[in-house]
């Protein structure tokens, strides 16, 4: 599965926040990793700038 776009991340992200309360970005990325069954390669995939992983950027 390719990394979901920003809009696809939003509802599951809001559900995690509603259920668990405030979380660190790392905890949120881990929760969404489970939700979308992302591979290690997908979690490490960087933005075109090479400065930040795509998943962290979308969660941020």
C-alpha positions, 0 to 999 in steps of 0.5 A: 500500500502506498503512503496515504495522502494527507486527507486520508491520514486525517480521520484516523489521526483524529480518532487516535487523538480522541481515544488516547488524548494528547500524543507525541508525534512518534506515538501518532506515527506508530498508531497510524503505521498500525492503522495503514500497515505501512512497511519499514521502507514506507515509514522511512520514505523521505519528502522530495527535499530529503529533510523529513519522512513523509509519514511524520510530515503528514502527521505534523 
